[in-house]
Amino acid sequence: MFEIIYMKADYEPWWQFDGWEEHIVEKVTFDQEDDALVYLNKTLDEFRNRYPREQVKKDRFWAFWSVKEQCFCESCEDDLQIYHGIIWNSR
C-alpha cells in the first residue's frame, strides 16, 4: 500500500510531533506504486507552482511555504510560519 498525505501545520512534516495526524488535510491511498507516483508527482508540481519555497528531507517529506502565510501563536506571542507538507508512505 502507498499513501500520499497532505498536512498543513506550523512545522515541517518531518517532525511529526505528537498529534500531527490532526493536521492532515488529505490522505490518498494506492495499491499500485506507479499510480501513487503519478499522483505524488502531480501533487508536487502543483505545490511547486503555488508556493515559492520548498525543502525535502529523506526523499519522502516535502515542505512548501510562502513567507506571507503565517499564524499568530498566543502562547509564544509571535507569528509562526505555516507549512504545507507532503508525506510519501510505502508499506
FINUPA-43770 format. One record per atom (N, C-alpha, C, O): residue number from 0; residue in one letter; atom name; x, y, z. Coordinates in steps of 0.02 Angstrom, whole numbers. Layout:
BEGIN
+-----+----+----+--------+--------+--------+
!   i ! aa ! at !     xx !     yy !     zz !
+-----+----+----+--------+--------+--------+
! NUM !  a ! CA !      X !      Y !      Z !
...
+-----+----+----+--------+--------+--------+
***
This chain:
BEGIN
+-----+----+----+--------+--------+--------+
!   i ! aa ! at !     xx !     yy !     zz !
+-----+----+----+--------+--------+--------+
!   0 !  m !  N !     42 !    -58 !      0 !
!   0 !  m ! CA !      0 !      0 !      0 !
!   0 !  m !  C !     44 !     62 !      0 !
!   0 !  m !  O !     98 !     63 !     31 !
!   1 !  f !  N !     22 !    114 !    -35 !
!   1 !  f ! CA !     59 !    176 !    -41 !
!   1 !  f !  C !     13 !    234 !    -23 !
!   1 !  f !  O !    -44 !    237 !    -46 !
!   2 !  e !  N !     38 !    280 !     18 !
!   2 !  e ! CA !     -2 !    337 !     39 !
!   2 !  e !  C !     34 !    402 !     23 !
!   2 !  e !  O !     95 !    408 !     29 !
!   3 !  i !  N !     -6 !    451 !      3 !
!   3 !  i ! CA !     19 !    520 !     -2 !
!   3 !  i !  C !    -24 !    561 !     45 !
!   3 !  i !  O !    -86 !    562 !     39 !
!   4 !  i !  N !      8 !    594 !     92 !
!   4 !  i ! CA !    -26 !    632 !    143 !
!   4 !  i !  C !    -10 !    706 !    134 !
!   4 !  i !  O !     48 !    725 !    124 !
!   5 !  y !  N !    -62 !    747 !    137 !
!   5 !  y ! CA !    -52 !    819 !    137 !
!   5 !  y !  C !    -72 !    845 !    205 !
!   5 !  y !  O !   -129 !    834 !    228 !
!   6 !  m !  N !    -26 !    879 !    238 !
!   6 !  m ! CA !    -41 !    909 !    303 !
!   6 !  m !  C !    -23 !    983 !    302 !
!   6 !  m !  O !     20 !   1004 !    263 !
!   7 !  k !  N !    -56 !   1021 !    344 !
!   7 !  k ! CA !    -43 !   1092 !    348 !
!   7 !  k !  C !    -36 !   1109 !    422 !
!   7 !  k !  O !    -81 !   1098 !    462 !
!   8 !  a !  N !     23 !   1136 !    440 !
!   8 !  a ! CA !     37 !   1149 !    510 !
!   8 !  a !  C !     90 !   1204 !    516 !
!   8 !  a !  O !    116 !   1229 !    466 !
!   9 !  d !  N !    105 !   1222 !    578 !
!   9 !  d ! CA !    156 !   1273 !    590 !
!   9 !  d !  C !    225 !   1241 !    602 !
!   9 !  d !  O !    267 !   1269 !    637 !
!  10 !  y !  N !    235 !   1183 !    573 !
!  10 !  y ! CA !    300 !   1150 !    573 !
!  10 !  y !  C !    305 !   1105 !    512 !
!  10 !  y !  O !    255 !   1087 !    482 !
!  11 !  e !  N !    367 !   1088 !    494 !
!  11 !  e ! CA !    378 !   1047 !    435 !
!  11 !  e !  C !    355 !    975 !    448 !
!  11 !  e !  O !    354 !    952 !    505 !
!  12 !  p !  N !    335 !    939 !    395 !
!  12 !  p ! CA !    305 !    873 !    404 !
!  12 !  p !  C !    351 !    820 !    433 !
!  12 !  p !  O !    327 !    772 !    463 !
!  13 !  w !  N !    416 !    827 !    426 !
!  13 !  w ! CA !    461 !    775 !    451 !
!  13 !  w !  C !    465 !    774 !    527 !
!  13 !  w !  O !    490 !    725 !    555 !
!  14 !  w !  N !    442 !    825 !    560 !
!  14 !  w ! CA !    444 !    824 !    634 !
!  14 !  w !  C !    393 !    776 !    662 !
!  14 !  w !  O !    407 !    744 !    713 !
!  15 !  q !  N !    336 !    770 !    633 !
!  15 !  q ! CA !    283 !    725 !    655 !
!  15 !  q !  C !    276 !    725 !    732 !
!  15 !  q !  O !    279 !    673 !    764 !
!  16 !  f !  N !    267 !    786 !    758 !
!  16 !  f ! CA !    256 !    793 !    831 !
!  16 !  f !  C !    193 !    755 !    851 !
!  16 !  f !  O !    151 !    738 !    809 !
!  17 !  d !  N !    187 !    741 !    917 !
!  17 !  d ! CA !    126 !    708 !    942 !
!  17 !  d !  C !     65 !    746 !    917 !
!  17 !  d !  O !     62 !    808 !    921 !
!  18 !  g !  N !     17 !    709 !    892 !
!  18 !  g ! CA !    -44 !    739 !    867 !
!  18 !  g !  C !    -39 !    766 !    796 !
!  18 !  g !  O !    -85 !    800 !    773 !
!  19 !  w !  N !     16 !    751 !    761 !
!  19 !  w ! CA !     24 !    778 !    693 !
!  19 !  w !  C !    -32 !    757 !    647 !
!  19 !  w !  O !    -49 !    792 !    599 !
!  20 !  e !  N !    -62 !    699 !    661 !
!  20 !  e ! CA !   -116 !    674 !    619 !
!  20 !  e !  C !   -176 !    721 !    617 !
!  20 !  e !  O !   -215 !    720 !    570 !
!  21 !  e !  N !   -184 !    762 !    669 !
!  21 !  e ! CA !   -239 !    810 !    672 !
!  21 !  e !  C !   -232 !    864 !    618 !
!  21 !  e !  O !   -280 !    899 !    603 !
!  22 !  h !  N !   -173 !    871 !    590 !
!  22 !  h ! CA !   -159 !    921 !    539 !
!  22 !  h !  C !   -165 !    894 !    468 !
!  22 !  h !  O !   -150 !    929 !    420 !
!  23 !  i !  N !   -186 !    831 !    461 !
!  23 !  i ! CA !   -194 !    802 !    395 !
!  23 !  i !  C !   -254 !    834 !    360 !
!  23 !  i !  O !   -309 !    836 !    387 !
!  24 !  v !  N !   -241 !    858 !    300 !
!  24 !  v ! CA !   -294 !    887 !    258 !
!  24 !  v !  C !   -322 !    834 !    211 !
!  24 !  v !  O !   -382 !    832 !    198 !
!  25 !  e !  N !   -277 !    792 !    186 !
!  25 !  e ! CA !   -297 !    741 !    138 !
!  25 !  e !  C !   -249 !    682 !    142 !
!  25 !  e !  O !   -189 !    690 !    149 !
!  26 !  k !  N !   -277 !    621 !    136 !
!  26 !  k ! CA !   -237 !    560 !    132 !
!  26 !  k !  C !   -264 !    519 !     75 !
!  26 !  k !  O !   -324 !    502 !     74 !
!  27 !  v !  N !   -221 !    502 !     27 !
!  27 !  v ! CA !   -242 !    463 !    -31 !
!  27 !  v !  C !   -201 !    398 !    -31 !
!  27 !  v !  O !   -140 !    400 !    -24 !
!  28 !  t !  N !   -235 !    342 !    -40 !
!  28 !  t ! CA !   -203 !    276 !    -36 !
!  28 !  t !  C !   -208 !    242 !   -104 !
!  28 !  t !  O !   -258 !    246 !   -139 !
!  29 !  f !  N !   -154 !    207 !   -122 !
!  29 !  f ! CA !   -150 !    171 !   -186 !
!  29 !  f !  C !   -124 !    101 !   -173 !
!  29 !  f !  O !    -85 !     89 !   -127 !
!  30 !  d !  N !   -147 !     54 !   -214 !
!  30 !  d ! CA !   -121 !    -15 !   -212 !
!  30 !  d !  C !    -59 !    -21 !   -255 !
!  30 !  d !  O !    -14 !    -60 !   -239 !
!  31 !  q !  N !    -57 !     16 !   -310 !
!  31 !  q ! CA !     -2 !     11 !   -358 !
!  31 !  q !  C !     46 !     70 !   -350 !
!  31 !  q !  O !     25 !    128 !   -347 !
!  32 !  e !  N !    110 !     54 !   -346 !
!  32 !  e ! CA !    161 !    106 !   -338 !
!  32 !  e !  C !    161 !    156 !   -396 !
!  32 !  e !  O !    169 !    216 !   -386 !
!  33 !  d !  N !    153 !    131 !   -457 !
!  33 !  d ! CA !    153 !    175 !   -516 !
!  33 !  d !  C !     98 !    228 !   -511 !
!  33 !  d !  O !    110 !    287 !   -525 !
!  34 !  d !  N !     38 !    208 !   -490 !
!  34 !  d ! CA !    -17 !    255 !   -483 !
!  34 !  d !  C !     -1 !    306 !   -428 !
!  34 !  d !  O !    -16 !    366 !   -435 !
!  35 !  a !  N !     28 !    283 !   -374 !
!  35 !  a ! CA !     45 !    328 !   -319 !
!  35 !  a !  C !     98 !    378 !   -340 !
!  35 !  a !  O !     93 !    437 !   -322 !
!  36 !  l !  N !    147 !    356 !   -378 !
!  36 !  l ! CA !    200 !    402 !   -401 !
!  36 !  l !  C !    173 !    455 !   -449 !
!  36 !  l !  O !    195 !    512 !   -447 !
!  37 !  v !  N !    127 !    435 !   -492 !
!  37 !  v ! CA !     96 !    484 !   -537 !
!  37 !  v !  C !     60 !    537 !   -496 !
!  37 !  v !  O !     68 !    597 !   -509 !
!  38 !  y !  N !     22 !    516 !   -448 !
!  38 !  y ! CA !    -15 !    563 !   -405 !
!  38 !  y !  C !     34 !    607 !   -364 !
!  38 !  y !  O !     24 !    667 !   -359 !
!  39 !  l !  N !     85 !    576 !   -337 !
!  39 !  l ! CA !    135 !    614 !   -298 !
!  39 !  l !  C !    168 !    667 !   -341 !
!  39 !  l !  O !    173 !    725 !   -320 !
!  40 !  n !  N !    191 !    649 !   -399 !
!  40 !  n ! CA !    225 !    698 !   -443 !
!  40 !  n !  C !    178 !    754 !   -465 !
!  40 !  n !  O !    199 !    811 !   -470 !
!  41 !  k !  N !    116 !    738 !   -479 !
!  41 !  k ! CA !     67 !    788 !   -497 !
!  41 !  k !  C !     56 !    836 !   -438 !
!  41 !  k !  O !     54 !    897 !   -447 !
!  42 !  t !  N !     50 !    809 !   -379 !
!  42 !  t ! CA !     40 !    850 !   -319 !
!  42 !  t !  C !    100 !    894 !   -306 !
!  42 !  t !  O !     92 !    954 !   -291 !
!  43 !  l !  N !    160 !    867 !   -311 !
!  43 !  l ! CA !    221 !    907 !   -300 !
!  43 !  l !  C !    225 !    963 !   -351 !
!  43 !  l !  O !    244 !   1019 !   -333 !
!  44 !  d !  N !    209 !    949 !   -414 !
!  44 !  d ! CA !    209 !   1002 !   -465 !
!  44 !  d !  C !    160 !   1058 !   -448 !
!  44 !  d !  O !    176 !   1117 !   -455 !
!  45 !  e !  N !    101 !   1039 !   -425 !
!  45 !  e ! CA !     51 !   1090 !   -406 !
!  45 !  e !  C !     76 !   1133 !   -348 !
!  45 !  e !  O !     68 !   1194 !   -349 !
!  46 !  f !  N !    106 !   1102 !   -299 !
!  46 !  f ! CA !    131 !   1140 !   -241 !
!  46 !  f !  C !    191 !   1183 !   -261 !
!  46 !  f !  O !    199 !   1238 !   -235 !
!  47 !  r !  N !    232 !   1159 !   -305 !
!  47 !  r ! CA !    289 !   1199 !   -329 !
!  47 !  r !  C !    266 !   1261 !   -366 !
!  47 !  r !  O !    298 !   1314 !   -363 !
!  48 !  n !  N !    210 !   1256 !   -401 !
!  48 !  n ! CA !    182 !   1313 !   -437 !
!  48 !  n !  C !    148 !   1362 !   -389 !
!  48 !  n !  O !    143 !   1422 !   -403 !
!  49 !  r !  N !    124 !   1337 !   -333 !
!  49 !  r ! CA !     85 !   1377 !   -286 !
!  49 !  r !  C !    128 !   1412 !   -234 !
!  49 !  r !  O !    113 !   1468 !   -212 !
!  50 !  y !  N !    182 !   1380 !   -212 !
!  50 !  y ! CA !    224 !   1406 !   -157 !
!  50 !  y !  C !    296 !   1417 !   -180 !
!  50 !  y !  O !    324 !   1374 !   -214 !
!  51 !  p !  N !    325 !   1473 !   -162 !
!  51 !  p ! CA !    392 !   1490 !   -187 !
!  51 !  p !  C !    449 !   1453 !   -151 !
!  51 !  p !  O !    505 !   1450 !   -177 !
!  52 !  r !  N !    436 !   1424 !    -94 !
!  52 !  r ! CA !    490 !   1392 !    -56 !
!  52 !  r !  C !    475 !   1318 !    -46 !
!  52 !  r !  O !    418 !   1297 !    -37 !
!  53 !  e !  N !    530 !   1278 !    -48 !
!  53 !  e ! CA !    524 !   1205 !    -41 !
!  53 !  e !  C !    585 !   1178 !     -6 !
!  53 !  e !  O !    641 !   1201 !    -16 !
!  54 !  q !  N !    573 !   1127 !     36 !
!  54 !  q ! CA !    629 !   1090 !     66 !
!  54 !  q !  C !    609 !   1017 !     69 !
!  54 !  q !  O !    551 !   1000 !     82 !
!  55 !  v !  N !    657 !    972 !     57 !
!  55 !  v ! CA !    645 !    900 !     56 !
!  55 !  v !  C !    690 !    866 !    106 !
!  55 !  v !  O !    748 !    884 !    114 !
!  56 !  k !  N !    662 !    816 !    141 !
!  56 !  k ! CA !    701 !    775 !    188 !
!  56 !  k !  C !    688 !    702 !    174 !
!  56 !  k !  O !    631 !    681 !    164 !
!  57 !  k !  N !    741 !    663 !    173 !
!  57 !  k ! CA !    738 !    590 !    168 !
!  57 !  k !  C !    699 !    565 !    107 !
!  57 !  k !  O !    674 !    509 !    108 !
!  58 !  d !  N !    693 !    605 !     55 !
!  58 !  d ! CA !    658 !    586 !     -6 !
!  58 !  d !  C !    587 !    562 !      5 !
!  58 !  d !  O !    559 !    526 !    -36 !
!  59 !  r !  N !    556 !    581 !     62 !
!  59 !  r ! CA !    487 !    563 !     75 !
!  59 !  r !  C !    447 !    616 !    110 !
!  59 !  r !  O !    387 !    608 !    122 !
!  60 !  f !  N !    480 !    672 !    127 !
!  60 !  f ! CA !    446 !    728 !    159 !
!  60 !  f !  C !    461 !    791 !    119 !
!  60 !  f !  O !    519 !    807 !    104 !
!  61 !  w !  N !    408 !    828 !    100 !
!  61 !  w ! CA !    416 !    892 !     65 !
!  61 !  w !  C !    379 !    945 !    104 !
!  61 !  w !  O !    322 !    935 !    126 !
!  62 !  a !  N !    411 !   1002 !    113 !
!  62 !  a ! CA !    379 !   1059 !    145 !
!  62 !  a !  C !    378 !   1116 !     95 !
!  62 !  a !  O !    428 !   1131 !     63 !
!  63 !  f !  N !    321 !   1148 !     89 !
!  63 !  f ! CA !    312 !   1206 !     45 !
!  63 !  f !  C !    285 !   1263 !     87 !
!  63 !  f !  O !    245 !   1252 !    133 !
!  64 !  w !  N !    307 !   1324 !     71 !
!  64 !  w ! CA !    282 !   1381 !    108 !
!  64 !  w !  C !    293 !   1447 !     72 !
!  64 !  w !  O !    333 !   1452 !     25 !
!  65 !  s !  N !    256 !   1496 !     95 !
!  65 !  s ! CA !    263 !   1565 !     73 !
!  65 !  s !  C !    271 !   1606 !    136 !
!  65 !  s !  O !    233 !   1597 !    184 !
!  66 !  v !  N !    319 !   1651 !    137 !
!  66 !  v ! CA !    331 !   1690 !    198 !
!  66 !  v !  C !    271 !   1733 !    216 !
!  66 !  v !  O !    266 !   1757 !    273 !
!  67 !  k !  N !    226 !   1744 !    170 !
!  67 !  k ! CA !    166 !   1783 !    183 !
!  67 !  k !  C !    114 !   1745 !    223 !
!  67 !  k !  O !     70 !   1776 !    253 !
!  68 !  e !  N !    118 !   1679 !    224 !
!  68 !  e ! CA !     67 !   1638 !    258 !
!  68 !  e !  C !     92 !   1619 !    328 !
!  68 !  e !  O !    133 !   1574 !    336 !
!  69 !  q !  N !     66 !   1654 !    378 !
!  69 !  q ! CA !     86 !   1643 !    447 !
!  69 !  q !  C !     24 !   1644 !    491 !
!  69 !  q !  O !    -29 !   1668 !    471 !
!  70 !  c !  N !     32 !   1618 !    552 !
!  70 !  c ! CA !    -22 !   1622 !    601 !
!  70 !  c !  C !      8 !   1648 !    666 !
!  70 !  c !  O !     68 !   1640 !    679 !
!  71 !  f !  N !    -34 !   1680 !    706 !
!  71 !  f ! CA !    -10 !   1708 !    769 !
!  71 !  f !  C !    -17 !   1655 !    824 !
!  71 !  f !  O !    -70 !   1624 !    831 !
!  72 !  c !  N !     36 !   1646 !    862 !
!  72 !  c ! CA !     36 !   1599 !    919 !
!  72 !  c !  C !     26 !   1640 !    982 !
!  72 !  c !  O !     70 !   1678 !   1001 !
!  73 !  e !  N !    -31 !   1631 !   1015 !
!  73 !  e ! CA !    -45 !   1669 !   1076 !
!  73 !  e !  C !      2 !   1651 !   1133 !
!  73 !  e !  O !     24 !   1694 !   1170 !
!  74 !  s !  N !     17 !   1586 !   1140 !
!  74 !  s ! CA !     59 !   1565 !   1196 !
!  74 !  s !  C !    131 !   1589 !   1189 !
!  74 !  s !  O !    164 !   1602 !   1239 !
!  75 !  c !  N !    157 !   1594 !   1127 !
!  75 !  c ! CA !    225 !   1617 !   1118 !
!  75 !  c !  C !    228 !   1690 !   1095 !
!  75 !  c !  O !    282 !   1719 !   1088 !
!  76 !  e !  N !    169 !   1719 !   1084 !
!  76 !  e ! CA !    163 !   1789 !   1065 !
!  76 !  e !  C !    207 !   1807 !   1005 !
!  76 !  e !  O !    245 !   1856 !   1006 !
!  77 !  d !  N !    202 !   1765 !    954 !
!  77 !  d ! CA !    242 !   1776 !    894 !
!  77 !  d !  C !    206 !   1746 !    833 !
!  77 !  d !  O !    161 !   1705 !    841 !
!  78 !  d !  N !    226 !   1768 !    775 !
!  78 !  d ! CA !    199 !   1739 !    713 !
!  78 !  d !  C !    238 !   1675 !    697 !
!  78 !  d !  O !    299 !   1672 !    704 !
!  79 !  l !  N !    201 !   1624 !    675 !
!  79 !  l ! CA !    230 !   1561 !    656 !
!  79 !  l !  C !    218 !   1548 !    581 !
!  79 !  l !  O !    164 !   1563 !    555 !
!  80 !  q !  N !    267 !   1520 !    549 !
!  80 !  q ! CA !    262 !   1503 !    478 !
!  80 !  q !  C !    213 !   1445 !    470 !
!  80 !  q !  O !    214 !   1398 !    510 !
!  81 !  i !  N !    172 !   1448 !    418 !
!  81 !  i ! CA !    129 !   1392 !    401 !
!  81 !  i !  C !    163 !   1352 !    345 !
!  81 !  i !  O !    187 !   1380 !    296 !
!  82 !  y !  N !    165 !   1286 !    354 !
!  82 !  y ! CA !    196 !   1241 !    306 !
!  82 !  y !  C !    143 !   1194 !    276 !
!  82 !  y !  O !     99 !   1170 !    311 !
!  83 !  h !  N !    150 !   1182 !    212 !
!  83 !  h ! CA !    108 !   1133 !    177 !
!  83 !  h !  C !    153 !   1073 !    165 !
!  83 !  h !  O !    200 !   1076 !    126 !
!  84 !  g !  N !    138 !   1018 !    199 !
!  84 !  g ! CA !    182 !    960 !    197 !
!  84 !  g !  C !    152 !    903 !    157 !
!  84 !  g !  O !     92 !    888 !    161 !
!  85 !  i !  N !    195 !    871 !    118 !
!  85 !  i ! CA !    177 !    811 !     81 !
!  85 !  i !  C !    220 !    754 !    108 !
!  85 !  i !  O !    281 !    761 !    115 !
!  86 !  i !  N !    188 !    699 !    123 !
!  86 !  i ! CA !    223 !    640 !    151 !
!  86 !  i !  C !    209 !    580 !    107 !
!  86 !  i !  O !    151 !    567 !     89 !
!  87 !  w !  N !    261 !    545 !     89 !
!  87 !  w ! CA !    256 !    483 !     49 !
!  87 !  w !  C !    267 !    425 !     97 !
!  87 !  w !  O !    320 !    420 !    128 !
!  88 !  n !  N !    217 !    381 !    101 !
!  88 !  n ! CA !    223 !    321 !    143 !
!  88 !  n !  C !    214 !    259 !     99 !
!  88 !  n !  O !    166 !    255 !     60 !
!  89 !  s !  N !    259 !    212 !    105 !
!  89 !  s ! CA !    251 !    148 !     72 !
!  89 !  s !  C !    254 !     94 !    125 !
!  89 !  s !  O !    298 !     94 !    168 !
!  90 !  r !  N !    207 !     49 !    122 !
!  90 !  r ! CA !    204 !     -4 !    173 !
!  90 !  r !  C !    204 !    -72 !    142 !
!  90 !  r !  O !    202 !   -122 !    177 !
+-----+----+----+--------+--------+--------+
***
